[in-house]
Amino acid sequence: MKKKLLIGFGILVVLIIAFLVYANNRNRTLSPPGETSAQGNGITVNVSYSRPSVRDRMIFGEEEEGALQPYGVYWRLGANEPTIMEISEDFMFGETAFPAGKYVIYAFPRKGEMEIRLNSDLRFWGYTEPDYSQDLATVVVPISRTEHVEQFTIEAVEASNGVNVVFTWGNYMWELALERQ
């Protein structure tokens, strides 16, 4: 009897592990990892994120309209894991100075603009919202229209005063300027 229970438990553990491996692989296939890096004015910015696809969905809009990412609702700027930004030198995020290091960035989309937040909580994963008490600064940037981009893309681009982080998805584009302090 004890042997049958152990065998049954072992089979259950193997099935759970197989499901978790499958689910993790499926998520990474639908939203593969992405990385970007640039250097400008003595500052290097590296961004690690995941790249969901539009797949004929409404990206930003009202929740009642069925938007994938409704206005005013937390978004991790990608999928799967939080978007991590590593910066080599002391930098300016909006009007606030910060030391070099690793940070999480996430957003709250709004109609015509994106509220981007810098957070020091590197411990969360997935759709779990960050500890808002760990927010360090907030920047609001305008959203503009662009040519269709199927997969969410973040591109770090050299700028004269630092690095601009350019976000594109669907027909939307917005930019975050990071300047060396």
Salt bridges, closest charged atoms under 4 A:
GLU81 OE2 - ARG28 NH2 2.55
GLU89 OE1 - ARG180 NH2 3.76
GLU113 OE2 - ARG110 NH1 2.81
GLU115 OE1 - ARG110 NH2 2.26
GLU115 OE2 - ARG117 NH2 2.72
ASP121 OD1 - ARG123 NE 3.29
ASP135 OD2 - ARG117 NH1 3.14
GLU150 OE1 - HIS148 NE2 3.07
